Amino acid sequence: MTHSDPVAHRQIPRIGVLLVNLGTPDAPNRAAVRRYLKQFLWDRRVVELPRLLWWPILNLIILNTRPARSAKAYQQVWTDQGSPLLVTARAQTAALQAQLETRFADQVLTELAMCYGSPGIPDGLSRLRDAGARRMLVLPLYPQYSATTTGSVFDAVTQTLHHWRWLPELRFINHYHDEPGYIMALANSVRRYRAQHGSADKLVMSFHGIPQDYFDQGDPYYCECQKTGRLLAEALELSADDWVLTFQSRLGPKKWLQPYTDQVLQQLAADQVRSVQVICPGFSADCLETLEEIAQENRELFIQAGGEQFQYIPCLNDATEHIEMLSELAGRHLQGWV
């Protein structure tokens, strides 16, 4: 809404829940990936370098080399319905709406938005507003808080609302890394997978990385990943030798959170660990980083280094237990509104 937009004063007030994930290109081709990366990597939360220094690096180097490689990776995981992340996010949104309807009837509306790409956060907020939402709960689908992810969602939401005349009441969920329902859903997903496929010598918990200096400056992401890993290991009754926590998806030459997933997998193979199962508890839905980077690239690294069996345990996606946990989480934050 701009300052000149009309307001439906007679609308019955409702409550909006905005589910937000990172985003995805519109298509698995160079042009679409370039547009997506330009928006993503220009975010000051994602890359904190001074703009005068970062602009030539991004526009003259990265955006001329990376889009073609990334497009090939997206082509490996793209489905007939589109991007795996977007397909799953839409299913999550529909399932959460159904859950909330059983609890709150038609008081609550759920919309999907992506921090980068489509559907954008301004579009999601506008759809909620147009449907009568005067109170809004923002739920970023990032279990562990980081300024690079959850912080970026907050920035985009507030930047959009800066242009609205009639501001909604706003609530924001920062994280859910240690929610009992979330930990139990993760543990049960591992149990179900192992009941069907058997166990492995080692469970690798791979989280997306961030630059080490972001953590040094106070970002709590590393600590929240460690707590998620510890709670998951406890729920599965794993010994210290049964699991390892790692970080993936580093970009550029600077130091990122360690240990690195690819290096750990190669070292495990060298240490005669013959079978691994990898789970990515920091991702609420399968995407390029899980389906291509982990399930394909890192599998190949492990096998080439001498490993024998590599299995990827899918994200929670739109599994019923996951949606029920999100519904319970949202319901708690809606207290006093419904």
C-alpha angles and dihedrals in degrees: 000000000000123000090264097049117115119246124220095229094179096055117121106248115246137177123251129206115197115200111201132190133171102267144237140230117268091237138007095254134105097255095050093044091049091054091049095047092047091057094041099045094043090062108113090217092058098044114023098188117123109274094237089057097039098046097071093041092052100039102034101037117014098039090048096051113023103054094067093050093044092048090057089051092050090050088060093061104026115121134207087258093051135252112012091226094052094044091052094042091055090050090049091051094050092046093048091049089054091049093049092047090059089055104035105017110217097336093097128057124192124208133178126228137170124217089222128025125002137012088030129205093250089055094048093049091047092052090053092047093048090052090056103265109157094164119051134190116199114207114185109199092228110113093196119051120239130162087229092062117013091030091054091053091053091050093051093047095049092043089056094046090050087077097047121099096200105048118203124227103263136208125178131198110217101189147331101199095135101033107138091225092052093048091047092049090052092047093048091050089056092046092050092048093049092046087059102034105022128242131292136222092253138019111215116201106200120192128183110263132232129196113283092234091060088061091044089056093054110278106149095208097105092051093048092050089052091051092049090051094048093048092047092050090050092049090052091044092234123168121230090261093053099068145027133195119223143168127233142184101051117174129203132359100295123102116270131188111299155259095049116224096226094049093047092052092051091048092049090054090048089051090057096257099152103187134033136177117204126204126180107210094174093065119077092193136025113261142150093300093055104031099041108018097041107023095041114018098036093041088057091049092052094047093045090052091057104274118139109200128030121178128180118211108212124240120261090260111162096336112148094243091053094050092047089053091050090048091052091047093050091044092057092051091048093059111132092022099071 
